């Protein structure tokens, strides 16, 4: 005789109804009904899409995230924004004062991931896991020109190191102390790594450790900074995710990086923020900073007026003016171009100015001409490439730029991307290439230098005018006292 199973008088109408009403506890208590139960709760990725918002933790830094002339920007911000677009959601940025606070935001579930230039840890990552590597950095010992640094790692035990509390290089020092027991440092709370480098530059501190990408960027602004040596081999940077069973967002990030690596977008973003940081020019940077103080104030209001008329950032126009004449209204070239914006006679007539030596006329005329050049580019070319290509055309001529774009396309590159076109411009000097072009020979390599110099000058002006004001470490956290810390308690990175 068969045995009839009872259901405690519960009326079962359909398996579909059970699936819709069972709670997680009921799922565990009635496995015999469904042959095991699959968790029906939405994945992290589904929750993000349902909410329409990706929350990313980062830190204020010129290599990660800051408020620029046109709003939020930075290498990590650009990557995060594109990832949010890839998911079809909005991006929400939350900030920590340092890497430690950023990691805590992820661990507490207040952010879906951290995009803050964090190196992959050599040790076990118990609460977090790392996404795909997208850049490499090297921790470096930094000092001011004129001081005498130690010659090797052993010498670190005899110097005074000042560090930013909670910063990424502190973990490197903690690990180094296993082989250098005499190593010690002072950790300063409420100070970002960029601010610490500024203090070394000013001579307030003697030595610090910083990541190579930040050093390369900030050497533009603090030209006396010097690199003594690398502390370790290069380390990969990666986004940080909370360690959990649900890997939906984690694997989606892998898909995203695979895509932008293959289609060249990652290279374009890297070029945007680092492509113009070529060999450091100490003399040129010092001269520029002196001229910012001594010459720029006289013309600043005119650059602002020209910006209002043309829609450009006045600092970009000022950077063009510096590249052209070092802000000298009486400059004259051997070819006859003259004035602060170094206009030809034909260009002056085209933009309707009659005195190229008058600084106001020159600046307003140069701004109008640059707008004409930029407006002549194909509409589908997007920023920031549109600006860099327009600068090249301003220097070498729109016809020669078009020749370089044709060469770029013939070589398999993107004619709308400055990263690719700047590789083709120097070929206009070579007969093998220019004999097949419409406009012939041109000094395209000089156009590349022209654009890259302006990008550096523009960065310097933005930094001087805006970035230091928009790096609100002091407003993110209450002021803290400086403490001597021989074993900083920060989470393993």
C-alpha positions in Angstrom: 0.0 0.0 0.0 1.4 3.4 -1.0 2.3 6.1 1.6 0.6 9.4 1.2 2.6 12.5 2.1 0.8 15.1 4.1 1.4 18.9 3.7 0.1 20.1 7.1 -3.2 21.1 5.4 -1.4 23.6 3.1 -3.2 23.7 -0.3 -0.7 23.5 -3.1 -2.1 25.0 -6.3 1.0 25.3 -8.5 4.7 25.1 -8.4 4.7 28.6 -9.9 2.9 30.0 -6.9 5.4 28.3 -4.6 8.3 29.9 -6.4 6.7 33.3 -6.1 5.9 33.1 -2.4 8.5 31.0 -0.8 10.9 33.0 1.4 14.6 32.0 1.7 13.8 30.1 5.0 10.9 28.3 3.4 13.1 27.4 0.5 15.5 25.7 2.9 12.7 23.9 4.9 10.9 22.5 1.9 13.6 21.1 -0.4 11.6 18.0 -1.1 8.9 20.0 -2.9 11.2 21.6 -5.4 14.2 19.2 -5.5 16.4 22.0 -4.1 15.8 25.8 -4.4 17.6 28.4 -6.4 18.0 31.8 -4.7 15.7 34.1 -6.7 17.1 37.4 -5.3 18.5 39.8 -8.0 22.2 39.8 -8.6 24.3 42.9 -7.8 24.4 43.8 -11.5 20.6 43.5 -11.7 20.2 45.7 -8.7 22.5 48.3 -10.2 20.5 48.3 -13.4 17.2 48.4 -11.6 18.4 51.4 -9.5 20.0 53.0 -12.6 23.1 54.0 -10.7 26.7 52.7 -10.3 28.4 53.9 -7.1 32.2 54.2 -7.5 34.6 55.1 -4.7 37.7 57.1 -5.5 40.0 59.8 -4.1 40.9 63.3 -5.1 44.1 63.2 -7.1 45.3 64.5 -10.5 45.7 60.9 -11.6 42.3 59.7 -10.3 39.5 62.3 -9.9 39.2 66.0 -9.6 37.0 68.9 -10.7 38.5 70.5 -13.8 37.4 73.5 -15.9 34.6 71.5 -17.5 33.5 69.6 -14.4 34.4 66.2 -13.1 37.5 64.6 -14.8 40.5 62.4 -14.1 41.8 59.1 -15.5 39.9 56.9 -13.0 36.8 59.0 -13.4 36.9 58.7 -17.2 37.1 54.9 -16.9 34.3 54.7 -14.4 32.1 56.9 -16.5 32.6 54.7 -19.5 31.8 51.6 -17.4 28.6 53.2 -16.2 27.7 54.0 -19.8 28.5 50.4 -20.7 26.0 49.2 -18.1 23.5 51.8 -19.2 23.3 53.5 -15.8 24.3 56.8 -14.2 27.5 57.2 -12.3 27.7 58.4 -8.7 31.1 59.2 -7.2 31.8 58.9 -3.5 35.2 60.0 -2.2 37.5 59.0 0.6 40.4 61.1 1.8 42.9 58.4 0.9 43.2 54.8 -0.3 42.4 53.3 3.1 39.1 55.3 3.3 38.2 54.3 -0.3 38.8 50.7 0.5 36.6 51.0 3.6 33.7 52.4 1.5 33.8 49.2 -0.7 34.1 46.9 2.3 31.1 48.5 4.0 29.0 48.2 0.9 28.7 52.0 0.4 30.2 51.7 -3.1 30.0 49.0 -5.8 33.7 49.2 -6.5 36.8 51.4 -6.0 38.5 53.1 -8.9 41.3 54.9 -7.2 44.6 53.9 -8.7 45.1 51.1 -6.2 47.9 48.5 -6.9 47.1 44.8 -6.7 48.3 43.6 -3.3 51.0 40.9 -3.0 49.3 39.6 0.1 45.9 37.9 0.6 42.9 40.0 -0.1 40.4 38.7 2.5 37.6 41.3 2.1 38.2 42.5 -1.5 39.2 41.2 -4.8 40.9 42.9 -7.8 39.7 43.3 -11.3 41.8 43.2 -14.4 45.0 45.3 -14.5 44.9 48.3 -16.7 48.1 50.3 -15.9 51.3 49.8 -14.0 53.0 52.1 -11.5 56.2 51.9 -9.4 56.6 53.3 -5.9 59.5 55.7 -5.8 61.6 57.6 -3.2 61.1 61.4 -3.9 63.2 64.3 -2.7 63.9 67.9 -3.7 66.6 69.0 -6.1 69.6 70.0 -4.1 69.2 67.5 -1.3 71.2 64.3 -1.1 69.1 61.1 -1.2 70.3 57.7 0.0 71.8 55.5 -2.7 69.8 52.3 -2.1 67.1 50.7 -0.1 69.4 50.1 2.9 69.9 53.8 3.1 66.2 54.3 3.8 66.8 53.3 7.4 68.9 56.5 7.9 66.5 59.1 6.5 63.3 60.8 7.8 60.3 59.8 5.7 57.0 61.7 5.7 54.0 59.9 4.4 50.3 60.5 3.9 48.3 58.4 6.4 46.2 55.8 4.6 48.1 56.2 1.4 48.9 53.4 -1.0 52.8 53.5 -0.6 52.5 52.9 3.2 51.7 49.3 2.5 54.9 49.0 0.5 56.9 50.4 3.4 55.2 48.0 5.8 56.4 45.1 3.7 59.9 46.5 3.2 60.3 46.8 7.0 60.4 43.0 7.1 63.9 43.2 5.5 64.7 46.7 6.8 63.9 46.6 10.5 65.2 50.2 11.0 62.7 51.7 8.6 60.3 54.2 10.1 58.2 57.2 9.0 55.8 59.8 10.1 52.3 59.4 8.8 50.3 62.7 8.4 46.5 62.5 8.6 44.4 64.8 6.5 47.1 65.2 3.9 46.7 63.7 0.4 49.7 62.3 -1.5 49.8 65.2 -3.9 49.9 67.7 -1.0 52.7 65.7 0.5 54.7 66.0 -2.7 54.1 69.7 -2.7 55.5 69.9 0.8 58.7 68.1 -0.3 58.9 70.5 -3.2 58.6 73.5 -0.8 61.3 72.0 1.4 59.0 71.4 4.4 59.6 67.6 4.2 62.8 66.0 2.9 61.7 62.5 1.6 58.5 60.7 0.8 57.4 57.7 -1.3 54.9 58.2 -4.1 53.6 56.3 -7.1 55.4 56.9 -10.4 52.3 58.1 -12.3 51.5 60.8 -9.8 55.2 61.9 -9.7 55.3 62.1 -13.5 52.2 64.3 -13.5 53.1 66.5 -10.6 56.7 67.2 -11.8 55.1 69.6 -14.2 53.9 71.7 -11.3 56.7 71.0 -8.9 59.8 71.0 -11.1 62.4 70.5 -8.3 61.0 67.1 -7.4 63.4 64.3 -8.1 63.2 60.5 -8.1 66.0 58.8 -6.1 65.2 55.2 -7.0 62.3 52.7 -7.3 61.4 50.8 -4.2 59.9 47.7 -5.9 59.3 46.3 -9.4 56.3 47.8 -11.3 52.9 46.9 -9.8 49.6 46.6 -11.7 46.7 48.9 -10.9 43.2 47.4 -10.8 39.7 48.3 -9.6 38.7 46.8 -6.2 35.4 44.9 -5.6 33.9 43.5 -2.4 34.6 39.8 -2.0 31.2 38.1 -2.2 29.6 35.0 -3.9 27.8 37.2 -6.4 30.3 37.9 -9.1 28.0 39.5 -11.7 29.5 43.0 -11.5 33.0 41.7 -11.2 32.8 39.6 -14.4 31.0 42.5 -16.2 34.0 44.7 -15.4 36.3 42.0 -17.0 34.1 42.2 -20.1 34.4 45.9 -20.1 38.1 46.1 -19.9 38.5 43.3 -22.5 36.4 45.5 -24.8 38.2 48.8 -24.3 41.6 47.1 -24.5 40.7 45.5 -27.8 39.0 48.5 -29.4 41.8 51.0 -28.4 39.7 53.1 -26.0 41.9 52.3 -23.0 44.9 53.5 -25.0 43.1 56.7 -25.9 42.1 57.4 -22.3 45.7 56.8 -21.2 47.0 59.1 -24.0 44.6 61.8 -22.9 46.0 62.0 -19.4 49.6 60.9 -19.8 50.4 61.2 -23.6 51.8 64.7 -23.3 53.9 63.9 -20.2 57.1 63.4 -22.2 60.7 64.0 -21.0 60.6 66.3 -18.1 61.8 69.8 -19.0 63.0 71.5 -15.8 64.2 74.7 -17.3 61.1 75.2 -19.5 58.7 74.5 -16.5 60.6 77.0 -14.3 60.4 79.6 -17.0 56.7 79.1 -17.5 55.9 79.4 -13.8 57.9 82.7 -13.6 56.0 84.0 -16.6 52.7 83.1 -15.0 53.6 85.4 -12.2 55.3 88.2 -14.2 53.5 88.3 -17.5 50.2 86.6 -17.5 48.4 89.0 -15.1 48.7 91.8 -17.6 46.7 89.8 -20.3 44.5 87.6 -18.1 41.3 89.8 -18.6 41.8 89.9 -22.3 42.1 86.1 -22.4 38.9 85.9 -20.4 37.1 88.3 -22.8 38.3 86.2 -25.8 37.0 83.1 -24.1 33.5 84.7 -23.6 33.4 85.5 -27.3 34.5 82.1 -28.5 33.4 79.6 -25.9 36.9 78.4 -25.1 38.5 78.0 -21.7 40.6 81.1 -21.2 43.4 79.0 -19.9 43.6 77.1 -23.2 43.8 80.4 -25.1 46.5 81.5 -22.6 48.4 78.3 -23.2 48.3 78.9 -27.0 49.6 82.4 -26.4 52.4 81.2 -24.3 53.4 78.6 -26.9 53.3 81.2 -29.6 55.2 84.1 -27.9 55.8 83.4 -24.2 53.2 86.2 -23.8 55.4 88.7 -25.5 53.2 91.2 -27.4 56.2 92.4 -29.5 57.4 88.9 -30.6 58.4 88.7 -34.3 59.5 85.5 -36.2 61.9 85.4 -39.1 58.9 84.5 -41.4 57.0 87.7 -40.5 54.4 86.4 -38.0 54.2 88.7 -35.1 52.4 89.6 -31.9 51.3 87.7 -28.8 49.4 85.1 -30.8 51.9 85.3 -33.7 49.5 85.9 -36.5 50.4 86.1 -40.2 49.3 89.2 -42.1 46.7 87.0 -44.0 45.3 85.6 -40.8 45.0 89.1 -39.3 43.0 90.3 -42.3 40.9 87.2 -42.1 39.9 87.8 -38.5 39.7 91.6 -39.1 42.4 93.0 -37.0 44.7 95.8 -38.2 47.4 95.9 -35.5 49.0 92.5 -34.7 51.3 94.2 -32.1 48.3 95.3 -30.0 47.9 92.5 -27.4 44.1 92.8 -27.2 43.7 92.6 -30.9 46.1 89.8 -31.2 44.4 87.7 -28.5 40.9 88.3 -29.8 42.0 87.6 -33.3 43.9 84.5 -32.4 40.9 83.2 -30.5 38.6 83.9 -33.4 41.0 82.1 -35.8 41.3 79.1 -33.6 37.5 78.8 -33.5 37.3 79.0 -37.3 39.9 76.2 -37.5 38.1 74.0 -35.0 34.7 74.6 -36.6 36.1 73.5 -39.9 36.9 70.0 -38.6 34.3 67.2 -39.4 31.5 67.3 -36.9 31.9 63.6 -35.9 35.3 64.2 -34.3 34.7 64.3 -30.5 36.5 66.0 -27.6 39.2 66.1 -26.4 40.7 64.9 -29.8 38.8 67.7 -31.5 40.7 70.3 -29.6 44.1 68.6 -30.0 43.6 68.2 -33.8 42.4 71.8 -34.1 45.6 72.9 -32.4 47.7 70.9 -34.8 45.8 72.5 -37.7 46.2 76.0 -36.1 50.0 75.4 -36.3 50.6 73.4 -39.5 47.5 74.3 -41.5 44.1 72.5 -41.9 45.3 71.0 -45.3 48.4 69.4 -43.8 46.3 68.1 -40.9 43.9 66.5 -43.4 46.9 64.9 -45.2 48.1 63.4 -41.9 44.6 62.1 -41.2 44.6 60.4 -44.6 48.0 58.9 -43.9 46.7 57.7 -40.5 43.8 55.9 -42.1 46.1 54.3 -44.7 48.3 53.0 -41.8 45.3 51.4 -40.1 44.9 54.1 -37.4 41.9 56.3 -36.4 42.0 59.6 -38.3 39.7 61.1 -35.6 42.1 60.2 -32.7 45.0 62.5 -31.8 46.8 59.5 -30.4 47.0 58.1 -33.9 47.3 61.2 -36.0 50.3 62.5 -34.0 52.2 59.4 -35.1 51.5 60.3 -38.8 52.2 64.1 -38.7 56.0 63.6 -38.6 55.7 61.5 -41.8 54.9 64.7 -43.7 58.6 65.4 -43.7 59.3 62.2 -45.6 59.1 62.2 -49.3 57.8 58.6 -49.3 54.7 59.9 -47.7 54.2 63.5 -48.6 54.5 62.9 -52.4 51.2 61.2 -52.2 49.4 63.9 -50.3 47.4 66.8 -51.5 49.3 69.6 -49.8 52.8 68.1 -49.8 55.7 68.6 -47.4 55.2 70.0 -43.9 57.0 70.1 -40.6 54.5 67.8 -38.9 56.8 66.9 -36.1 56.8 70.5 -35.0 53.0 70.5 -34.9 53.1 67.5 -32.5 55.5 69.3 -30.2 53.3 72.4 -30.5 50.2 70.5 -29.3 51.9 68.6 -26.6 53.5 71.7 -25.2 50.1 73.5 -25.1 48.6 70.5 -23.3 51.3 70.8 -20.6 50.9 74.6 -20.3 47.1 74.2 -20.0 47.6 71.5 -17.3 49.9 73.9 -15.4 47.4 76.7 -15.6 44.5 74.5 -14.5 46.5 73.2 -11.6 47.6 76.7 -10.6 44.1 78.2 -10.9 41.7 75.4 -10.1 43.0 72.0 -9.0 44.6 72.9 -5.7 41.3 74.7 -4.8 39.3 71.6 -5.8 41.3 69.1 -3.9 39.3 69.3 -0.8 41.1 66.9 1.5 40.6 69.2 4.4 36.8 69.4 3.7 36.4 65.7 3.4 37.5 65.0 6.9 37.9 67.0 10.0 41.4 68.3 10.7 43.5 65.7 12.4 46.7 65.9 14.3 50.0 64.6 12.9 51.2 61.5 14.6 54.4 59.5 14.5 53.5 56.0 13.3 56.0 53.2 13.2 53.4 50.5 12.2 50.4 52.1 10.4 47.3 50.1 10.9 45.8 50.2 7.4 44.2 47.4 5.5 46.3 45.2 3.3 46.1 46.4 -0.3 
